Amino acid sequence: MTRLHEEVARSLIDDIVNGGYAPGDWLPREVDLAQRFGISRGVAREVIHSLRLRGVIDVRHGRGAWILPEADWNLLDAEVLRAAALAPAQRALLDEVLECRETLEADAAELAALRARPDERAALVEALDELEAALTSRRASATELRITAEAQFHDRLVACARNRPLRRMLAPVHLALASARHVLVPGELTSTARQHQQMARAVEDGDGAAARTAVQLHARELARWFARSADGG
């Protein structure tokens, strides 16, 4: 998918998960999408195909595309889960994503502490350094830098567990939670650095119990921050 496809698909996914379209609503036709976004009908067709693959729409030939209920959404797709985690209408889903981290990533962290090779531990420390640099960045793009760096840290952490299916399953969770954390809760940067330092240190020390606990505490702190943000605090 080209960058243009990605931008249009992301915009439409955001509309869908935020309730701009209800289940059963018809998506605008190719010609209307092309006009709205200033794209060709060919690009609009590819965008519709992308949305269909992600489980947010279905296509009826001769009639168009209609919005599927959220039970059909592919929540292992990084863009769908990212958008849903940021959507006020999907607050309950954000809680489920946090529960997923606390359950699966805690197991992965324990395995990581026991299994990681020296080069994998070094890569995790490097990812921590990149995250700390992003957290202190003053650049206009700091939020995106922090999202990317935090998702990368968690990916490197799970990579240390040396379980490829688990790493693939958790990849969209990393992006969704990093996005929600830095968009919905733009502060708490010192606490974020400390939490990730504790995770990395436990893996470096080969302490599986400490690694598990560090991930669990991190997830629970995120839950408190998200709850406070939802309450307007």
N, C-alpha and C positions, 0 to 999 in steps of 0.2 A: 504494500500500500504506500502511495506517495505521501509526502507531507501534506499536500492539499486534501487528499482523501481523509487523512487522519484528523485534520482540523475540522472538517465538515462533520465527519462521523462523531467526533467528540462533542461538538455542539449539539447534535441531535440526541446523543445519549444523555447529555446533561438535561435536555428538555424532557426526555422521557422519564428519567428517574426522579425528576423534580415534580412530576405530575402535569407537565405542560400538555402531554397527551395521556388520555386515560386508556386502559385496556379496552380494545375493541375499536378505538378511534382509527381512522385512516390517516396514514402518513401522506403528506403532500405528494403529488405526482412528480415524476422525474422532471418534467418541464418546469413545474413550480419550484422544485428544489434548485434547479439550475438558475432560475431567475433570482431566487432569494439569496443564493450564495455567490452568484456571479461565476458559475462554473458551467462546463459543457454538460450536455445530457449524458455523454459517455461517463464522465466523472460521477454524475449523480447516480447513474446505474451501478457503478462500482461501490458507491457509498451504501446504497440499499442492500447490495449483496453482503457487504461487511456487517451491516446491522442484523441481517438475517443469520449470518454465521454466529453472531453473538447472542442469539436467542431473544432479542428484544422486539423483533417484528417477524411476521410471516408474510409470504407473498402469494397472492391469488392471481394467476395469469388472467389478464383481461380486465381485472378490477383494480389491482394495485396492492399496496402493502398496508397491513394493519398492525396495531400495537398489541403485543402479547402481555398477559399478566406476569407479574414479577416472579411468580413461581417457575416460569419458563426461562428466565434470564440466566445466562451463563456467568455465574458469579466467580468462576475461575478465570474469566477474562479480565485482564488487568484494568482496562479502561472502564468496563462496566462496574467493577468493584470499586474503583477509585471514585467514579461519579456518585455511586450509591452511598459511599462512606461520607461524602461531603454534603449530601442532600438532606435538608432538614426533615423532609417527609420520610426519610429512611433511617431515623435515629435508632430504631430497634435493631436494624441490620448492623449498624456500627458497633453496638454491644456484642452482636454475634461474632463480628470480625475480631474484636478484642478477646472474646472467649476462645476463638480459634488460636490466636497467638499464645494465650496463657496455657492452653492445652498442648498444642502441637510443637510450638517453638520451645517451650520449656523442656519437652522430651528431646528435641533436637539439640538444645544447648548442652544437656547432660551427655548425650552421645558425643557431641563435639569435644567436650573436655577430655573424654576418654579416648577418642580416635584421632584427633587432629595430628597431622604431620607437622614438623617444624616449618615447612614452607607455607602451610595453611594457617598456622598461628601467625606467621609473619604477615601474611596477606590480611588477616583480621586486624592486626595492629596498624597496618597501613590504612585500612578503611576507617579505623578509629581516628587516626591523624587527619584524614580528609574530612571526617564529620566535624571534628573540633574546629578545623579551619573554616568550614562552612558556617558553623554556629556563631563564629565571631566576625564573619564577613560583613562589611558595610556596603557591599555592592547593591545596585538596584535589583539585581537578579538573585539576591540572597535567599529568598524563600524557595525558589526552584533549586538552587544549589543545596539547600538543607534537605529538601525532599529527596533529591537524587542521592545525596551522601548517606542519609539515614537508611533509605531502602537498600543501598549497596552494603552498608554495614551488616544489616540483618541477613542479607543474602550470603555474605561471606561467613557469617556465624553458622548458618545452616549448612553451608558447603563443608564446613569442618566436620559435620556429622557423617559425611561421606555416604549419604543416602540420596540418590538422584531423584527418585519419585517424590520424596518429601521436600526436597529443595524446589522442584518444579511446582508442587502444590502450594507452597508458601510464598512464592514470588509475587502473586497479585496481592496477597495480604500485606507484604512489606510496603508496596507502593501505596495501597489504600490507606494504611495507617500513617505512613509518613506524610502523605498529602493532608489527611485530616488533622494530624497533629500540628503541622506548621501553618495551615490555613485557619483552622478553627481556634487554635491556641498558639498565637505567634510568640508568646513569651516563654518563661521557664527554661531558658537556654542553659543556665548553669546546672540545673537539675538534670536536664537531658544529657549533658556531657558526663555527669557523674554516673548516671544509670548505665550508660554504654561502657564507661570505664570499668565498672564492676563486672559486666558481662564478659568483656575482653580479658580482664585479669583472671577470672575464674577459669576460662578456657586455657589461658597461658599456664596456669598453675595445675591444670589437669584435675580440677576439683569439680566433679560432676554435680554434686549436691548444691554447691555454691552457684554454679552456672544456672541450674534449674531455678533456684530461688531468685537470682538476679532478674531473669526474664519474667517470672511471676510478679515480682514487685514492680517492675517496669510497666507491665500491662495494667496492673491495678492503679498505679499512679496516673497512667493515661486515662483510665476510666474516670477517675476523679476530676481530671482537667476537663474532659469532655462534658461531664455532668455540670460542672461549674459554668462552662461556656454556654451550654443549652439553657441554663438558668439566667444567663445574662451577666454572670459574675466575671 
